[in-house]
């Protein structure tokens, strides 16, 4: 049985123009001990989808799914008490900004010990010993002296380590890391990622890593889900996705990496992610896709099996008949445009 099963997950928010969908039909299956990367531009729905899993989508947001299972338990039917018992213990999350996630009014020691009191029932002395062990594990020097420190007295990298310590305090089976290296310098980023992977291996926990950084994904994950405008565009094993991307959006993201630049020029993707009120009727990526056809602009593709994973595209890049099909669907101009760009 998979550790996590998500099928047709959607997250909607009411607005003056009706319900808007921030996450649309997301499917994810995660095995025990697996490392999954979720990538995409800002506004793609990466964080909102994982907040829905954690039960943290704020009112009046609405979460729906055909399946939302953790170890076979339906997360949609859990009571508030059951949800609180699960969140922070078996499923934990490291949020983007540690300085806003930690309470500035309480010491580091108090906030870490609170997790152990609530989920493990530890007394004061046992919790203190465990907090010191956790701070040592995440590489904070002189941990005893940090117990009385407040978040503003620590650097961004130190606060991020505190957040990691809090997340792993109860040995979770699934850890979600949402941009865990945001706003950190390159050296600290590498240390944080090495720490997360070391903890993942030592504890055998599953890890979902949300990031913009394709280089981080290639070095750390086993499988990648590429999200765009609330939908998964491609989901495949990391090695094969980097070797042969099948969705035009995935290929564009890989081409935009600094190391993939041609003669010092950094490739870009024209346009922006569509907003919640201006979604195109067809493929959501079609306004920015140089391969788009009239069919793609009108008909939204389904997420379907392709090669060794899933894809949401009418014309996967590895399809030997794609040029003929594009031409048949009225996309001859797109072919010429693609050839002129390449």
C-alpha positions in Angstrom: 0.0 0.0 0.0 1.4 3.4 -0.9 2.2 5.8 1.9 0.3 8.6 0.1 -2.4 8.6 -2.5 -3.8 11.8 -4.0 -6.3 11.5 -6.9 -8.1 14.4 -8.6 -7.2 16.9 -5.9 -8.7 20.4 -6.4 -8.5 23.5 -4.2 -11.0 26.3 -4.8 -11.6 29.8 -3.4 -14.7 31.9 -3.8 -14.4 35.3 -5.5 -16.6 38.0 -7.0 -16.5 36.1 -10.3 -17.3 32.7 -8.8 -15.2 29.9 -7.6 -11.5 30.0 -8.8 -9.4 26.8 -8.8 -5.9 27.2 -7.5 -5.2 23.4 -7.8 -6.9 21.4 -10.5 -7.0 17.6 -10.8 -3.6 16.8 -9.1 -2.7 13.1 -8.9 0.3 12.0 -6.7 1.3 8.6 -5.3 4.2 8.4 -2.9 5.8 5.2 -1.6 7.5 4.9 1.8 11.0 6.4 1.8 10.6 8.0 -1.6 11.8 11.5 -2.5 9.5 13.4 -4.8 10.2 16.8 -6.3 7.4 19.3 -7.2 8.6 22.1 -9.5 7.1 25.0 -11.4 6.9 28.7 -11.5 5.4 30.8 -8.7 1.6 30.6 -8.9 1.6 27.0 -10.1 -0.2 25.6 -7.1 2.7 23.7 -5.5 2.4 25.0 -2.0 -1.4 25.2 -2.0 -1.7 21.6 -3.0 0.5 20.5 0.0 -1.3 22.8 2.4 -4.5 20.9 1.3 -2.8 17.7 2.3 -1.9 19.1 5.7 -5.4 20.4 6.2 -4.1 24.0 6.3 -6.0 25.6 3.5 -7.6 28.7 5.1 -11.4 29.4 5.1 -13.2 29.9 2.7 -11.0 27.6 0.6 -12.6 24.3 -0.4 -10.6 21.1 -0.8 -12.0 18.2 -2.9 -10.5 15.0 -4.0 -11.5 11.5 -5.2 -8.8 10.2 -3.0 -6.8 11.8 -0.3 -5.3 8.9 1.6 -2.4 8.6 4.0 -1.5 5.0 5.0 -5.0 4.1 3.7 -6.7 6.7 6.0 -9.1 9.1 4.4 -7.8 12.6 5.3 -11.1 14.2 4.2 -13.1 12.4 6.9 -10.7 12.9 9.9 -12.1 14.7 12.9 -10.3 17.8 14.1 -8.8 15.8 17.0 -7.6 13.1 14.6 -6.2 15.7 12.2 -4.2 17.4 15.0 -2.8 14.1 16.1 -1.6 13.3 12.6 -0.3 16.7 11.6 3.1 17.3 13.1 3.6 13.7 14.1 3.2 11.4 11.1 3.1 14.2 8.5 5.2 17.3 9.0 6.0 20.4 6.9 8.8 22.9 6.7 7.4 26.2 5.5 9.0 28.7 3.2 9.8 31.4 5.6 11.1 30.3 9.0 11.0 33.8 10.4 7.3 34.0 9.8 6.6 30.4 10.9 8.3 30.7 14.2 6.6 32.7 17.0 8.7 35.7 17.8 7.3 35.8 21.3 8.6 32.5 22.5 12.1 31.0 22.7 13.4 28.3 20.4 13.5 25.8 23.3 9.9 26.5 24.2 8.6 26.1 20.7 10.5 22.8 20.1 9.4 21.4 23.4 5.8 22.2 22.8 5.7 19.8 19.9 7.1 17.0 22.1 4.6 17.8 24.9 1.6 17.6 22.5 2.5 14.6 20.4 4.8 12.5 22.6 3.6 13.4 26.1 7.1 14.1 27.3 7.7 15.8 30.6 9.8 19.0 30.9 13.1 17.3 31.6 12.7 14.6 28.8 11.6 17.3 26.3 14.6 19.4 27.1 17.0 16.6 26.5 15.3 15.7 23.3 15.4 19.3 22.1 19.1 19.5 22.7 19.5 16.2 20.7 17.4 17.6 17.8 19.4 20.8 17.7 22.6 18.8 17.5 21.2 16.6 14.7 20.5 19.7 12.6 24.0 21.1 13.1 23.3 24.0 15.5 26.5 24.6 17.6 26.2 24.9 21.4 22.6 23.8 21.4 22.0 24.3 25.1 22.8 28.0 24.8 20.2 28.3 22.0 17.3 27.1 24.1 16.7 30.6 25.5 17.2 32.4 22.2 14.4 34.0 20.3 14.0 33.7 16.5 15.2 37.2 15.8 18.5 36.4 17.6 19.3 33.7 15.1 20.3 33.9 11.4 18.0 32.8 8.6 20.0 29.6 8.2 19.8 28.8 11.9 16.0 29.5 12.0 15.6 27.1 9.0 17.5 24.4 11.0 15.2 25.0 13.9 12.2 24.5 11.6 13.7 21.2 10.4 14.3 20.1 14.0 10.7 20.9 14.8 9.5 19.0 11.8 11.5 15.8 12.5 10.9 15.9 16.3 8.3 13.2 16.2 9.9 11.0 13.5 7.4 11.7 10.8 6.7 9.2 8.0 6.3 12.0 5.5 8.1 15.3 5.5 7.1 18.2 3.1 9.8 20.8 2.6 8.4 23.9 0.9 11.2 25.9 -0.6 13.5 25.1 2.4 16.4 27.1 1.0 14.6 30.3 0.0 16.6 33.4 0.8 19.7 31.5 2.0 23.1 31.8 0.4 24.5 29.1 -1.8 26.7 27.5 0.9 23.8 27.3 3.5 21.5 26.0 0.8 23.8 23.1 0.2 24.1 22.4 3.9 20.3 22.4 4.4 19.7 20.1 1.5 22.4 17.7 2.6 20.9 17.7 6.1 17.4 16.9 4.8 18.6 14.0 2.6 20.7 12.6 5.4 17.8 12.7 7.8 15.5 11.2 5.1 18.0 8.3 4.6 18.6 7.7 8.3 15.0 7.7 9.3 13.5 6.1 6.2 10.9 8.8 5.8 9.3 10.0 2.5 10.2 13.5 1.4 8.3 15.9 -0.8 10.6 18.8 -1.9 8.9 21.8 -3.4 11.3 24.1 -5.2 11.9 26.4 -8.2 15.4 25.1 -8.6 15.7 22.4 -11.2 19.4 21.7 -10.2 18.3 20.9 -6.7 15.7 18.5 -8.1 18.2 16.7 -10.3 20.5 16.1 -7.4 18.1 15.1 -4.7 14.9 13.5 -6.0 13.8 10.1 -7.4 10.7 11.4 -9.2 9.5 14.8 -10.4 6.1 16.3 -10.8 6.1 19.5 -13.0 3.2 21.8 -12.1 1.8 24.7 -14.1 -1.3 26.8 -13.3 -2.6 24.3 -10.8 -2.1 21.2 -12.9 0.5 18.5 -13.2 2.0 18.7 -16.7 4.5 15.9 -16.4 5.4 13.4 -13.8 8.3 11.0 -14.4 11.5 9.5 -12.8 14.0 12.3 -12.4 16.8 10.8 -14.5 14.6 10.1 -17.5 12.8 13.5 -17.2 16.1 15.4 -17.3 17.4 13.2 -20.1 14.3 13.5 -22.3 11.6 15.9 -21.2 8.3 15.2 -22.9 6.2 18.3 -22.1 7.1 21.6 -23.8 6.9 23.3 -20.4 9.3 20.9 -18.8 11.7 21.4 -21.7 11.4 25.1 -21.4 12.2 25.0 -17.6 15.3 22.9 -18.3 16.4 25.2 -21.0 16.1 28.2 -18.6 18.7 26.8 -16.2 21.9 28.9 -16.1 24.1 25.9 -17.0 22.0 25.4 -20.2 22.6 28.9 -21.5 23.9 29.4 -25.0 26.9 31.7 -25.2 26.1 33.3 -21.9 22.5 34.0 -22.7 19.9 32.8 -20.3 16.8 31.3 -22.0 13.4 32.5 -20.8 9.8 31.5 -21.2 7.7 34.3 -22.7 4.6 35.4 -20.9 3.4 34.6 -17.4 1.4 31.9 -15.6 -2.3 32.7 -16.2 -4.1 34.2 -13.3 -7.1 32.6 -11.6 -9.6 34.5 -13.7 -7.9 34.4 -17.2 -7.4 30.7 -17.7 -7.4 29.7 -21.4 -10.1 27.2 -22.4 -7.7 24.7 -23.8 -4.2 23.7 -22.7 -3.2 26.1 -19.9 0.3 26.4 -21.3 -0.9 27.0 -24.9 -0.6 30.9 -24.8 3.2 30.5 -24.1 3.9 27.3 -26.1 5.6 27.6 -29.4 4.0 24.2 -30.4 0.4 25.2 -29.7 -2.3 24.5 -32.4 -5.9 25.5 -32.7 -6.8 22.1 -31.0 -4.5 22.8 -28.1 -6.0 26.3 -27.7 -9.6 24.9 -27.5 -9.3 21.4 -25.9 -7.8 20.9 -22.5 -5.7 17.7 -22.5 -6.1 15.0 -19.8 -3.3 13.7 -17.6 -2.5 10.3 -19.1 0.2 7.6 -19.0 3.1 8.3 -21.3 6.5 6.5 -21.4 7.5 5.9 -17.8 5.2 8.4 -16.2 2.3 10.8 -16.8 1.8 13.7 -19.2 -0.8 16.4 -19.9 -0.1 17.3 -23.5 -1.7 16.7 -27.0 1.7 16.4 -28.6 4.5 14.9 -26.4 8.0 15.8 -27.6 8.9 12.1 -27.9 5.9 11.2 -30.1 7.2 10.1 -33.5 3.9 11.3 -35.1 3.8 14.7 -33.4 4.8 16.8 -36.4 2.2 15.1 -38.7 -0.5 15.5 -36.0 0.4 19.1 -35.4 0.2 19.9 -39.1 -3.1 18.0 -39.4 -4.5 20.1 -36.5 -3.6 23.3 -38.3 -0.3 23.9 -36.5 2.0 24.2 -39.5 3.0 27.8 -38.5 3.9 26.5 -35.1 6.3 24.0 -36.6 8.0 26.7 -38.6 8.2 28.9 -35.5 9.7 26.0 -33.5 12.4 25.3 -36.2 13.3 29.0 -36.3 13.8 29.1 -32.5 15.9 25.9 -32.3 
